[in-house]
Amino acid sequence: MAKTVRKAVFPVGGLGTRFLPATKASPKEMLPVVDKPLIQYAVEEAVAAGIEVMVFVTGRNKTSISNHFDTAYELETELEQKGKKKLLKIIRNVVPSHVSCIFIRQPLALGLGHAVHCALPVVEDEPFAVVLADDLIDDDQGPGVLGQMTDIYTATGASVLGTQLVPMENTGSYGIADTGGDENALAEIKGLVEKPSPAEAPSNRAVVGRYILTPRIMHHIKQTGRGAGNEIQLTDAIARLMREETVYAYNFKGTRYDCGDKLGYLQATVDYALKHDQLGDDFRTWLHDRFK
């Protein structure tokens, strides 16, 4: 019987160069979408999936992430004294009390695979999730993407990669899964290619920022040399894992926003503002008046 997925790894050590100068001193994961930073949306998705241990693999200039998930005694005291109970409740519930947050420093920027391997002392021999906060995925009608994927892991005991169909001209920006022509939402992966040109891509089924991985992946990351971009690619390690274990691709339910891209970030901001319980109506009216 498959173990429960209790831990999630959040690689947050990247430099965020596409958002400079905004990310010169502040991590891209702390960019707000309306009134929450990207990393909080990712953690909330993990909590909804039943994950209890959040492992943040950080780099330099990332202290604001740990501060965000820490207790802010001075702020809480001030809000309490001023009677701002609603705001006090919000900041006290950034993470539930039963959830642990652990921070590990990635000493060198050697890629996603290396960042995931840095979490080995915490992950140990358990299955775990990997969540890229750049990919904000909205599944407000369901359990969240990680919830969908942990259910699949529980049923199969196999690693699961979140995938999405992308235009063929965009395959060079993703790891691409070859499912041998199987177009079902859940399909066994026959091969993986990191950032192929459209002419070389085996499909347009792109791996995006959600993974459920068996602990055996750590062995394969350690054995994987540097690949694309002279970095240790998680995709390459998963390709090695596939030689001994089944790995599935799963076309998740939900709307993905690529918030590592300025346009995707702006699209997420608009859509999340429109459905915000306090701002949505006023913002919709403003948009209508602005563009009529």
N, C-alpha and C positions, 0 to 999 in steps of 0.2 A: 504494500500500500504506500502511495506516494506521501512523503512528508509534507506538512503544511508549509507554505511559503510565508515566513515570518519577517524576512529581512529585505530591505531594498537599498540599492547602491545608487547614489546620485553623484555622477562625475561633474564637479562644478569648478574645475581648475582652469578652464579655458580663458583666453584673454579677451574674447568678445570684440575683436578688431573691427567687425562690420558695424559696430555701434559707437565707435570713437567719434567725438571725445567724451560721450556720455559714460563710457565704460573705462575711462582712464583711471579713475580712483574707486569706482563702484562696480561690482560684478554684474555681468549681463543678466544673471539669474535673479538679480534684485530689481530689474526693470519692472515697473508696475503695469499691470493691465487693469485699468480703472483704479481699484483701491487695494489690490493684493499684488505682491511680487510674483513673478513666474514660479519661483521655487516653492512658494506656498501652495499654489494650485497643484503642483506635482506631488507634494507631500499629502495634501488632502485626498488626492486620487489613491495614493498608497494606503492611507488610513482606511478609506472606504473599502479597500480590497482585503482588509484584515491584517495588514502588515504592522508590526509593532516596533521594529528596530530600523531606524533611518540612519544610513551610513553615508556621510558626506565626504567625498574625496576632494579636497580643496587645494588651492595654490596660494601664492602670495596675494595680498590685497583682497582677501576673501573674508575678513573678520566680520563684515556686516551680516553675512549669512548666519554665522554662529550667534551673533548678537540678536538677530531676528528671532531665533528659536529659543533664546535664553529668557529667563525671567527679568523683566525690567522693573526693579523694585521702586525706583524713584518715580517712574511714570505711573505705575500703579497707585502709589501713594497719592500723587497729585490728582489723579482722576477720581480716586475715592474721596478725597477731601472736598473736591468740587462737585461731588454728587453725579458724576458722569458714569452712571452704572452701565449703560449700553456699551460705551467704548471700553470700559473696564472689562466687561465680559468678553468682548472681541479679542483683546490682546491677551487675556488669560487663556483663551482657547485656540491660540495659533496652532498648538499641538495638544491633543488630549493627554491627561495625566498618565495614562498607561503606556504612552509611546516614549521610547528612548531615542535620543539623538546623539550620534557619535561622529566625531570629526577626525579625519585622517589626512595628513599632509602628503600630497604627491610631490616628491622632491624634484622631479624633472618632468617637463612636458613631453612625454613620449607616446602620447596617443591614448585613445579610448581603452584599448586592451590593457595597457599598462595601468591606467587609472582604476579599472575594475580589479586588477590583480592586487592593487594596494589595499583593497578591502578584505583580503584573505584572512587576516587575524581575527576579524569579526565574523565573517561569513562562515569560516571553518568548513564543515562537511555538510552544510545545508543547501538546499535549493534557494535561489534568491532572485529578486527582480533587479533590473537595471532601468533607470528612468532618466531620460534626457529632458531637462526642464525647458529647453528650447522648443520642444514639440509640445504645445499646449493642445490637448485633445478634449473636446467637449462631448460628453455623453450624458447630458442632463436627463435623459429619459431612461437610463439604464444604470448598471452598477459601476460604470467607469471602465476604461480599457483594461487596466490592471485587474479589475474584478472579473472581466470576461476571460482574461488569460490565465488567472490563477485557477478558475474553474476548469479550464482545459488541462492545465498541469495536473490537477487533482485526479481528473479522469484518465489521463494517459501516462503520467509519470515522466513525460518527455519535455525537453526544452521547447519553448514557443517564442517565435519572433513576431512582433507586430509588423504587419505589412500593409501597404497601400498601393493601388494602381496609380502610376504617374504617367504623364505624356512621354513617349519614347525619346523625345529630344532632351529629356531631363535625366536620363539614366546615369549620366556621368557625374551626377551629384549624390548618388546613393550606392549602397550595397544592394545588389539585385539578386533575388531568389529565383532559382530554376526549379519549378515544380513539375517538370516533365509534361507540361500541357494540362495539368490538373488545375482547373479554374474554380474549384470549390473554395469557400471561405477558409476552411482548414485543410491544408494540403501538406504532404511530406515534402521536404526540401531535398532535391537531388544534387544541387550544387549552388555555390554562392560566388558571385563575382563582385569585386570592389570597384565601384565607379567605372563601369564599362562605357565605351562609346555606344551610341544607338546601334551601330552596325554590328557590334560585338555582344550586345546585351542578349541574354537568353530569354528574357521576358521584360515586362515593365512593372513587375511586382517588387516594389522598393521596400527595403527594411528601414523602418523609422524608429523613433526613440523609445520603444518599449520592448523589453526582453524578460522572459523567465528562463533561467538557466540552471542546469544541474551543477552540483559542485565540481564535477569532473572538468568543467571548462577551465578551472584555475590551472590544472596541470597543462592543458594545451596552450594557454596564454604564455606560460613560462617557457614552453618549447617553441613558441612562435617568434621568428625574427622580425625585423623591421620590414614593413611593406610599403604601401602607397604613402607618399608624403614623408618617407623615412621614419614612420611611426609604427608602433606595435598595434596592428589593427584587430579589433575584436572580431570582425568578420572573418579574418584569416584563421583565428583560433576556433571559431565555430565550424569552419570548413573542416578542420582537423577533428573536431568532436564528432562530426557527422560520419566519420569512418567507423565509429564504434557505437554510436547511439542514434536513434531517430530524433530528428529535429523538425518541428512543424513551422510552417508559415501560416499566419492567421490574419486575414483581412478584417480588421476590427470594425465595430460599429461606432460611429462618432465622427465629428468634424475636427480635422487636424488643422492647426495654424502653425506654420513654420515661423516661430518668433525669433529664430536666429537670422531672419531676413527682415529688413525694414518694412517691406510691403506686408508681409505676413503678420508682423507685429501690429501694424496699424489696422489691419483687417480684424484681428482679434480684439483690439481695443474698442473698435466700433461695435462689433457684435456683442461683446460682453457688456458694453455700456447700454445697448438697446434692451437687454434683458435684465438689467440691474433693478432690484426691487424698489430702490428709492429714486434712482436717476432716469430709469428707462423711459418713462412717459415724457418727461421734460426734454430729454435728449432727442427722442424721436420727433417731437414738435419742432425743436430747433433745427434738426436736419431737414425736415420738410420745408420749413420757412427759408432755410439757407439755400436750397437748391431748386425751389419751385420756379 
